[in-house]
């Protein structure tokens, strides 16, 4: 990305670090790790990892071995785990990696054993029916002889504090304490941390809340926005009553209006769900989006910002909970779909 790109992504490193510290405090006596998969939730895996380690994080999690290789040199003296375990294609890399696999099935466990693999993590399916060995398999001795660092599971409904499934999953994982020699047990993701102390076990594994995501009210006082997209004005234009804007003419002006056309669109992760609902700001002036989001462009009303001109920069409304409500997208999607055209800069 060149320095004169028409898209900027301001990233608040202090907010990222403070979010981790807040989640660490909320985790009580449990260690607090960090999921840095999916390119650090779209913000840059190496940049994110370095800042989280500087804040004190010692347990990092990625999804694939390629992601592990990207940050392995930053994780010396720390714990790095690969959530998706080991496929046959992964074995040569995995055996030599400083990262350890999170084994998810009997086949992966056999593969790891036969290769003489060392320390590993193990995922137990306690009710999500996604990845993991069953509770019954653990009780029947499937994990016997494995050198397990962390026995973990994943909450399906942590963002619904009253859902009885949370207690069911906790009970299922807790029931395995006498069936393995695992050094640690882990269950809570970001929202799981505020479900209560019993969910913390030995280690929590926050993800989205590190990056500004807030799924439950209990997290609101603790989490700050990290990602701030900004887009440059390409053109300023005036439309009159009856004029339409954008594809399929979904917006019709009822009066004369001033528009600014911004260099941002769904190719940049600003997806079509923001059509007619999103917005930007020029200083304190609100500039609502009109018409549909295009691949590379949006139109916003600048009636409240008469001084906006070609070349000016507008801040895109991107507080994750509010943006999710505007767009109908999850907070996870909003971050991980951010495109490659942003000039990224970290403000510490």
C-alpha positions, 0 to 999 in steps of 0.5 A, spaced: 500 500 500 502 506 497 503 512 502 498 516 498 492 511 498 485 514 498 483 509 504 486 509 511 485 505 517 487 508 523 489 503 528 489 504 536 494 500 539 493 503 546 486 501 545 488 494 543 493 493 549 488 496 554 482 491 551 487 485 553 489 488 559 481 489 561 480 482 559 485 479 563 483 483 569 476 480 568 479 473 567 481 473 575 486 468 576 486 465 570 491 466 564 488 470 558 490 468 551 488 472 545 486 469 538 490 472 533 487 468 527 484 471 520 490 476 520 489 478 527 481 479 525 483 483 519 488 488 522 494 485 521 497 478 525 504 481 526 502 488 528 497 485 533 501 479 536 507 484 537 502 489 541 499 483 545 505 480 547 508 487 549 501 488 553 503 481 557 499 476 553 503 469 553 498 465 549 496 466 542 492 462 537 491 461 530 487 457 525 492 454 520 500 452 520 501 458 515 498 463 520 503 460 525 509 461 521 507 468 520 508 470 527 512 464 530 518 468 530 514 473 535 512 468 539 519 466 542 518 464 550 510 464 549 505 459 547 502 458 540 497 453 538 493 452 531 486 451 532 485 446 526 490 441 528 493 437 523 491 434 516 496 429 513 498 435 509 500 439 515 505 434 518 512 435 516 511 443 518 507 441 524 513 436 527 518 442 526 514 448 528 514 451 535 507 451 535 503 446 537 496 443 534 490 443 537 487 436 536 480 435 534 479 428 532 481 421 533 484 421 526 488 427 528 490 424 535 493 417 531 496 422 526 500 426 531 502 419 535 504 415 529 509 421 528 512 422 535 509 429 536 510 432 542 506 437 546 499 438 544 492 441 545 486 437 545 479 440 543 473 437 546 466 438 543 461 439 549 455 441 544 457 446 539 458 440 534 463 443 530 470 441 532 473 436 537 473 429 540 467 427 544 466 427 551 465 419 551 471 418 547 475 422 552 472 418 558 474 411 554 481 413 554 482 416 547 487 421 550 491 416 554 499 418 553 498 424 550 502 430 553 496 435 553 498 442 555 491 445 554 484 441 554 479 446 551 472 447 548 468 452 545 462 456 548 456 456 542 452 461 546 456 465 550 453 472 547 446 469 550 448 469 558 441 466 560 442 460 555 442 453 559 447 451 554 452 455 557 452 451 563 451 444 560 457 445 556 461 448 562 459 441 566 461 437 560 468 440 560 469 440 568 467 432 568 473 430 564 478 433 570 480 426 572 480 423 565 487 426 562 493 429 565 492 436 561 496 442 564 490 447 563 483 447 562 480 452 557 473 454 555 471 462 555 472 466 549 470 474 550 463 473 552 464 467 556 469 471 560 463 475 563 459 469 564 462 468 571 468 465 574 467 458 573 467 459 566 475 461 566 478 455 568 485 456 567 486 460 561 481 464 557 481 465 550 478 472 547 478 474 540 473 479 538 473 483 544 480 485 543 479 488 537 473 492 539 467 487 539 462 488 544 457 482 544 454 483 551 452 489 556 457 486 561 463 488 556 461 495 554 465 499 560 471 495 558 472 495 551 474 500 546 474 501 539 480 499 535 479 500 528 477 507 524 477 507 517 477 513 513 476 515 506 477 520 501 472 525 497 473 523 490 468 528 488 463 533 490 456 534 487 449 537 487 443 533 486 436 536 485 429 533 487 427 527 483 434 525 482 436 518 484 443 515 487 447 509 485 445 502 483 438 500 482 436 508 484 434 506 491 435 513 493 431 519 490 432 526 493 426 529 495 430 536 495 436 539 493 442 535 496 450 536 497 453 529 496 460 527 497 463 521 493 468 517 497 473 512 495 470 506 499 466 500 497 464 492 498 471 490 495 474 494 502 469 490 506 464 496 507 459 491 505 452 492 501 449 491 508 451 499 509 446 501 504 442 506 506 444 505 513 451 507 514 455 513 515 461 518 516 463 524 519 467 530 517 469 533 524 462 533 528 458 533 522 454 527 521 454 525 513 449 519 512 450 514 506 445 515 501 443 509 495 447 503 495 454 501 496 458 500 490 464 495 489 469 501 490 464 507 492 459 510 496 455 517 496 454 520 503 450 527 504 454 533 506 449 538 507 451 538 514 458 539 512 458 545 507 466 545 507 467 538 505 471 538 498 475 534 493 481 531 497 478 531 504 477 525 509 471 523 512 471 518 518 467 512 517 462 510 522 465 503 525 464 502 532 463 495 531 456 494 535 453 500 532 456 498 525 453 491 526 446 493 528 446 498 521 449 493 517 446 486 519 453 483 519 456 480 525 462 484 528 466 479 526 465 479 519 466 487 519 473 486 521 475 480 518 473 482 511 477 489 511 480 489 504 488 490 502 487 497 499 487 501 506 493 504 508 494 502 515 497 506 521 498 504 528 497 510 533 500 508 540 
